[in-house]
Amino acid sequence: MTKDYNSVYSDHIQQFITMKRKLGFKFVKDAKLLLSIDVLATESGQITQGISKEFADLWIKKTLNESSRNHYQRAICLNHFSTFLCGFGIQSYIPKLPPPPKTTFIPHIYSPFEVNALFEASDKLRIANSCTSCALICLPLLIRTLYSTGIRIGEALALKNEDVNLLENYLRVRDSKNGKERIVPISETLAEACRHYISYRNKMPRRRSFEYFFVKLDGSQPSPATVGVWFRRCLRQAGIPYIGMYQGPRVHDLRHTFAVTSLANMAESGIDLYVSLPILSTYLGHQSLESTNQYVRLTKHIYPDLIKDVNLICQDVFPKYKNYETD
């Protein structure tokens, strides 16, 4: 969606957004934050370019009932934009970031026993009454796909028929979180499960053509929320306690499980971590190795020896942030 920027920073905001999107970022939420910065610059009567300390303090001031995460994201947005302006020779104040939001959340890593129990539970689920909006038909394959490939739930549900190549065994992920298309190889076992699913799906009465690969009984695209409801039923049937909405276990934890298991398997097979990290990062669709590194760090209680090695090799890969503001 095109935004109308009217402040003195209008052109540079548009250039900043264009640059970020050409680098592969969707840059949706930040574009909205930049619109708010643009409005604040207009309302404060700024007529010359250059972020001042007073303007930065006004923008970064935490609002009533604002979450630490949102506050931090607003600060990062202005920090990056000020840095961008400095690159054009426009002297701008680069504010010091507030402390990053702390989280104690640890994803649930499904054990092999739990994974098999989920598979069996999804196969055995039934519906009492006919419901054309039910997503049960695709659930068994969907769970297997998420676990076997590590793709995001949104990426899986966005797959169209032409994105699933069962001759060469790969998925083409187009609608990714970071806006980058990627090819995800799949195993012959998963490919055979896909063929089995298609054979049943194509026998359904067609009220519409099947545009998407994963469909509900009426041929429409399932929503993540609908999948979540059925997934929680699978958890109950599999005997995996569901703590709550924000504690999981979640559908997304299948991605965490894939990442950790893949890295552990590569390490155990003797593949150097300098090699395995970039492979896993590309496969998962991460923007940087740092994202993959932090992904695995969350599960250090599962593979403590492996995580220790990962931290060791990555400690000098990512430059430490140096703020331009002096205390």
Summary of the structure (lengths in Angstrom):
residues: 327
radius of gyration: 23.2
end to end distance: 39.2
largest distance: 68.4
contacts: 896
relative contact order: 0.10
helix: 51%
strand: 4%
